[in-house]
């Protein structure tokens, strides 16, 4: 039985007897506390529930694993030639291979056929995918490293420092990247001709110039994104507390500001990878990529132009691979953007 509460006649409060006490079930329905999780874990939960982003992530993981593992066990190499097996269709055998099969030997099929020199096309596409992914990830690392430091310093100090640094960014934005790649390729050829490093010689002037151009030009977008974030958080209480405690500018930038920009950094880096892959494919298509005979998806597509009417599959396979990689990275980047900043979700 409920106890009646007497109201003071001189009190202006509402009479408590006019209210009915909530039951235990009603109290349980009101308590809707959410589990306390970190920002990163909460973003990952939202990303996992984005089906399109997860499908793209699976596609990229499969492509990466194929590019890394398959060349180790594949029976053909990207330089192995067989002049009797030119322009074979997918899963077609040459006369010599058919004779070997008739003799009881096992011959691994050419899954994507062969090219004009009798080289297995599948392994060349796989190696080209490896080159494209390597360019994408290395370029993203270069962009992230330079862009974060430059943008954080510019945003933190502000004033004349920020003005001068941002004008340098504007100048770099105006430079034509393709022209600089061509000029660097010409300048680096002499260095490569005297180099004793096998990796540098194999990559060639075109690929090295691509890495240099990304280090010189393509970090400006990341720098602007990080600068904007730094400007918005540098007056926060925890930053002012660090300054009051005597922390150095480098300590504040590295320990407090950059970790709070991690969402922008991850999203921008994820969007930078497909841009780098597409740029490398374009430059390889026009003959300024990796050196022959190392394949690239862009160079394979360029070589396939001569036999486009008779052998369309030679253009289909590298073009489809570029399409899958670039599209998957773009959709994954959109998923990361929605996961780290739900307010941007349409």
N, C-alpha and C positions, 0 to 999 in steps of 0.2 A: 504494500500500500504506500502510495506516494505521500511524502511529508509536505504539509502545507507551509509555505513561507509567508510570514506576516510582513506586509509592506509598511514602512514608516509613512504615516500620512503627510509628513512635511517634506518627503523626498519627491523629487521630480523624475525619478527613474520609473521605467515601465514595471507594472505589476508582474512579478515572475510567475504568478499562478495562472497567467494567461497563456503560458507556453507549455507544451507537452514534451517531456523528456524523450530523446532519441533512443531507440532500441540498439542492442549490440550489433544487429545486422546492418542497421542504417549507419551506425558509426563506422563499420568495416567498409561500407561502400564509399564513404567520404574519404577515407585514407587511401590515397592513390600516389604514394611516394614512388619515385623512380630510382632505380639502382644508380648509385654514384659511379661514373666511369670517367676515364680521361678523355680529352678532346680527340686524340688520335684513335682510341678504341671506338669512340662513338662514330667517328667518320668512317672507320672500316666497317662498322655494322651497316651504315647506310649504303656503303659501296657494295657490300655483299648482297643486299636486297635489290640492287640495280642489275636486272638480268642481262641487259644489253652489254653493260660494262664487263660483267663476269664472262660472258661468251667471248668477247673480244680479248679478255685477259687469257682465257684458255687457248684461243687461237694463237696468240703471240707466244705463249709458253711452248706450245707444240711446235711452232715454226722455229723457235730458238733451239729447242732440243734436237730437232731434225738437223739443223745447220751445224750443231756441235758434234752430235754422236754419229750420224750416218756416214760422214767421210771416213771415220775410223774403221768401219766394217764394210764399206761399199767396195765391190771388187774392181771398179774402174777408178782412174784418176782423171783430174780435169785436163791433164796434158797428154794422156794416152791416145794415140791416133791409130786408125785402121783405115787405110785408103780404099779398101774393098768394101767398107761399110758406110759410105757417104749417104747422107740424107735418108736414113732409115726412118720409117714411121714408128710411132710408139709400139713397143712389143714386137717389132719386126726383126728378123734375123738376116744377116748377110749370107751369101753363098758359102763362104768359108765357115761361118758359125753353124750353118745347117749341116755341113759335112761333119763337123765335130760332134754335133748332136747325133747324127746317124752312126757315128763310130762309138757311141755310148758315153761320150763326155757330157758333163753338165755345163751349160752355158747360161750365165745370168742374163736375163733380157734387158734390152734398153728401154727403160720405162717411159722415157720421153723421146725416144728416138736418138738420132745422131745428127751432127752438124755437117758443114761442108768439108771438114777434114776427117770425118769418121770418129769424132770424139763423142763420148756418151753425154747426152744433153742434160740428163737428170743431175749428174754430179756437178756439172758446170752451173746449173741453176742453183743448186744447194750451196756451192761455194760463193756464188754471187749474192745469195741471201746472207751468208755469213759476213761478207764484206759490207753489205748495206747496213746490217745490224751493228757491226763494229763501228762504222762511221757514225751511226745515229747515237749510240751510247757514249762513245768517246767525245763527240761534239757536244752532247748534252752536259757531260762532266766539265768540259772546258767552259761552256756558257755559264753553268751554275757557279763554278768557282770564281770566275772573274766578275760576273754580274752581281753576285751576292756582296763581295767585298766592296766593289765600286759603289753600288747603290746604297749600302749601309753607311759607308763613310760620308757620302754626299748628303744623305738624309739626316744623319746624326749631327754633323757640324753646321749645316745650313749656311745662310748668309752668303758671303762672297765665295766661300769654298763650293757651296752647292751651285751657285751661278756659273762659276768657271767649269766645273765638272759636267754640268748639264749642257753647256754650250759645246763641249767636246763631244758629248753624245750626239748632239744635233749634227755636228760636222760628220761624224762617222756614219750617221743615218743616210747622209747624202752621197756616200761613196758607192759606186757601182760594183757589186761583189763579183760579177762575172768577169769584168775587166781586170780586177785585181787578181783573180784566179789565173787568168791568162798571163799576166805580168809575172806573178810569182812562179808559175810553171816554167817560164823561160829562165828566170833567175836561179831556180833550184836545180835545173838540169846539170849545170856545171858542178854543183855540190855533190849530186848523186853519182856523177861519173867518176869522182875521186873517192867516194865513200867505200869503206870496207864492210859495212853492215849489210848482211843479206836481206834483212827485212826492209831497209830503206830502199835498196835497189829493186826489190820485188814490188813494193808499193808504187814507186815511181814518183815523178815530179808532180803529176796531177793530184794524187791522193794526199801527199804531204802538203801541197799548197791548199787543199781543201781544209785540212786541219788548221793550218795557219790562218786562213781567212775566217774560220769560225772563231778562232781565238782573238782575232783583231776586230771583227765586225759584228758577229751575231749575238754578243753578250749584252748589247745595249737594251734589248727588250726586257731581259731579266733585271738589269740594273734599274730601269724605270719602275718596274713592278715593286722591287724591294724598296726603292727610295720612297715610293708612295706609302708603303706599309710602315716604314720607319718614321715618316713624318706624322703618321696618325697615332703612333704609340709612344713616341719619345717623351711626351709630357705626362705619361701615366705615372701613378703613384709609386710603383715599384722601381721605375727608372729614376725618379727623383730621390727615392730612398737610397738607391745605390750611389747616386752622386753625393748625397749627404754623408754616406758612410765612407767616402773617399775612394771609391772604385775608379779605376782608370777608364778612359773612353773605350779602349780595346776590350777590356773585361765586360763592360756594359753591352757593347755591340755583340760580342761572341756568346755571352752567357745569358743575356736577357732579351735582346732585340731579335736577333736572327732566329732563335727557337720559336718566337712568337710569329715569325713570318713563314713558318714551315709549310703551311697550306698553300700559300702563293708560290713558294719555291717548287713544291711537288707538281702543282698544276702546270706551271710555266715550263718546267723541265719535261713533263710528259708531252706537252704540245710542241716542244722543240725537237724531239726525236724524229717525228714524221717529217718535219720541215728539213732536217739534215739529210734524211734518207732520200727525200725527193730531190734535193739539191744535188746530192752525189749521183743519183741516177741520171739526172739531166746532164750534168757535166760529163759523165761517162758516155752518155748517148752521143755527145758532140765530140768525143775523143780526148777529153781532158781528165779522165779518171785514172784507174789503176792501169799499170803497164801490162802489155801482152806478155805471156799468155794467161795471166791471172784474170778470171772472169768477174764481171760485175753485172748486175741486173740491167743497168743502163746500156752497157756495151753489148750485152747479148741481144737486147731489143734493137740496137743499132745494126748489128750484123744480120739480124733477121729481115731487115727491110728488103735486101736484094732478092730474097726468095719468098716474099710475102704471098704471092699468088699461088705458087706451087706448094709451099710448105708453111701454111699459116700457123701451125702449132708452135713453130719456133719463136714467133712473137707472142703467142697466147700465154705460154708458161711464164716467162719473165714478167710480162705485163700484169698477169693475174697475181703473181707474187707481190709485186710492188703495190697493187691495188689493195690486197688483203692486209699487208703490213701497215700502210699509211692509213687506211680506213679504220683498222682496229686501234691504232694508237690514238687517232682523233676521237673516236667514240669512247675509248677508255679515259682520255683526258677530259671529255665532257662529264663522264661519270665521276671522276675525281673532283671536278669543280662542284658538282651538285652535292657530293658527299661532304666536302670540307666547308661549303657555304650554302646551306639549304635555302637561304633567302633568294639565291639566284635561280632556283629551280622554277621552271615555268609551270 
